[in-house]
């Protein structure tokens, strides 16, 4: 079955939350250990839709199996920046879906007017780091012992992608 990449809509909120929760509970990839409650998620997504923020989902039929978003930073001096988040259910990894999600979300972020995209990734996630590097993200630094999960510290790698302001 083919996977469709579409902007998130109201009908995707529950599926988005379920997918976010599944990835968070892996305790490896996200800065969450579980998804926020459904009403908090509904408020977050509805706000993003209303503001036109770049937030896309991967659909297998009607089922949300992944997402990618770039949340603009709202401070006046940082409005050109956004923070990227991405996740896929385990059964859908390694099939190029994450790459498609990233490509389309980054295009949407550029169209939105963002010129700097930031992210952090655990240093023990070389597959994700390689994907980000392939898209032009560069390592800007390391945040030592930034995550504490189940009693173990993990370093984060800070990365950013700069779009040329004149293109």
C-alpha positions as CSV (number, residue, x, y, z in Angstrom):
1,X,0.0,0.0,0.0
2,X,1.3,3.5,-0.8
3,X,1.9,6.1,1.9
4,X,0.4,9.6,1.5
5,X,2.1,12.6,3.0
6,X,-0.4,15.4,3.8
7,X,-0.8,18.4,6.0
8,X,-2.3,17.5,9.3
9,X,-6.0,18.1,9.6
10,X,-8.5,17.8,12.4
11,X,-9.4,14.2,11.5
12,X,-5.8,13.2,12.0
13,X,-5.4,14.4,15.6
14,X,-6.3,11.1,17.4
15,X,-4.1,9.1,15.1
16,X,-1.3,11.6,15.4
17,X,-1.5,11.4,19.2
18,X,-1.5,7.6,19.1
19,X,1.6,7.5,16.8
20,X,3.3,10.2,19.0
21,X,2.5,8.1,22.1
22,X,3.9,4.9,20.5
23,X,7.2,6.5,19.5
24,X,7.5,8.3,22.9
25,X,7.0,5.0,24.8
26,X,10.1,3.6,23.0
27,X,12.0,5.9,25.3
28,X,14.7,6.5,22.7
29,X,13.7,9.1,20.1
30,X,11.7,11.9,21.7
31,X,11.9,14.3,24.6
32,X,8.7,12.8,25.8
33,X,8.0,9.5,27.5
34,X,4.3,9.5,26.5
35,X,2.1,11.7,24.5
36,X,0.2,14.6,26.1
37,X,-3.5,14.0,26.9
38,X,-5.8,14.1,23.9
39,X,-7.3,17.6,24.7
40,X,-3.8,19.1,25.0
41,X,-2.8,17.4,21.7
42,X,-6.1,18.7,20.1
43,X,-5.3,22.2,21.2
44,X,-1.7,22.0,20.0
45,X,-2.6,20.7,16.5
46,X,-5.6,23.0,16.1
47,X,-3.4,26.0,16.9
48,X,-0.8,24.8,14.4
49,X,-3.5,24.3,11.7
50,X,-4.9,27.8,12.3
51,X,-1.5,29.4,12.1
52,X,-0.5,27.4,9.0
53,X,2.5,25.9,10.7
54,X,4.4,23.2,8.7
55,X,3.0,19.9,10.2
56,X,2.6,16.9,8.0
57,X,1.5,13.3,8.6
58,X,2.2,10.1,6.8
59,X,-1.0,8.1,6.1
60,X,-1.3,4.4,5.4
61,X,-4.9,4.6,4.2
62,X,-6.6,6.4,7.0
63,X,-4.0,5.5,9.7
64,X,-1.4,8.0,10.8
65,X,1.9,6.2,10.8
66,X,4.3,9.1,11.2
67,X,4.6,12.9,11.3
68,X,7.1,15.7,10.7
69,X,6.7,19.3,11.8
70,X,8.7,22.5,12.2
71,X,7.4,24.6,15.0
72,X,8.3,28.3,14.6
73,X,9.9,29.9,17.6
74,X,7.6,32.8,18.5
75,X,10.1,35.2,20.1
76,X,10.6,38.3,17.9
77,X,14.3,37.8,17.4
78,X,13.9,34.1,16.6
79,X,10.9,34.1,14.3
80,X,13.1,33.1,11.4
81,X,13.8,29.8,13.3
82,X,11.8,26.6,13.7
83,X,12.3,23.4,15.6
84,X,11.9,20.1,13.7
85,X,10.3,17.0,15.1
86,X,9.7,13.7,13.3
87,X,8.6,10.2,14.2
88,X,7.5,7.0,12.5
89,X,6.0,3.8,13.8
90,X,8.6,1.0,13.9
91,X,7.0,-1.0,11.1
92,X,7.3,2.0,8.7
93,X,11.0,2.8,9.3
94,X,13.6,2.1,6.7
95,X,11.2,2.5,3.8
96,X,12.0,6.1,2.8
97,X,9.0,7.5,4.5
98,X,11.0,9.6,6.9
99,X,12.9,11.1,4.0
100,X,9.7,12.0,2.2
101,X,8.2,13.5,5.3
102,X,11.4,15.5,5.9
103,X,11.6,16.8,2.3
104,X,8.0,17.9,2.2
105,X,8.0,19.4,5.7
106,X,11.3,21.3,5.0
107,X,9.7,22.7,1.7
108,X,6.7,23.8,3.8
109,X,8.9,25.4,6.4
110,X,10.8,27.3,3.7
111,X,7.5,28.4,2.1
112,X,6.3,29.6,5.5
113,X,9.3,31.9,5.6
114,X,11.6,30.1,8.0
115,X,15.4,30.4,7.2
116,X,16.8,28.3,10.1
117,X,15.6,24.8,11.2
118,X,17.0,23.4,14.4
119,X,16.8,20.0,16.0
120,X,18.4,17.9,18.7
121,X,19.0,14.2,18.4
122,X,20.4,11.6,20.8
123,X,24.0,10.9,20.0
124,X,23.3,7.1,20.0
125,X,20.9,7.5,17.0
126,X,23.3,7.4,14.1
127,X,20.5,6.6,11.6
128,X,18.7,9.8,12.3
129,X,21.9,11.8,12.4
130,X,22.8,10.4,8.9
131,X,19.3,11.4,7.6
132,X,19.7,14.9,8.9
133,X,23.2,15.3,7.4
134,X,21.9,14.1,4.1
135,X,19.4,17.0,4.1
136,X,22.2,19.5,4.8
137,X,21.9,19.8,8.6
138,X,25.2,20.5,10.3
139,X,26.3,19.7,13.8
140,X,26.5,22.8,15.9
141,X,27.3,21.3,19.2
142,X,26.7,18.7,21.9
143,X,24.6,18.9,25.0
144,X,26.2,16.6,27.5
145,X,23.9,14.5,29.8
146,X,20.9,16.4,28.4
147,X,18.5,13.5,28.7
148,X,18.0,11.2,31.7
149,X,15.9,8.2,30.8
150,X,15.5,5.2,33.2
151,X,18.5,6.4,35.2
152,X,20.9,6.7,32.2
153,X,22.2,10.0,30.8
154,X,22.3,10.6,27.1
155,X,24.0,13.4,25.2
156,X,22.2,15.3,22.5
157,X,23.6,16.5,19.3
158,X,22.4,20.0,18.3
159,X,22.0,20.4,14.5
160,X,20.7,23.1,12.2
161,X,19.9,23.7,8.5
162,X,20.2,27.2,7.1
163,X,18.2,28.1,4.0
164,X,19.7,30.9,2.0
165,X,17.8,34.1,2.7
166,X,17.9,35.1,-0.9
167,X,16.6,31.8,-2.5
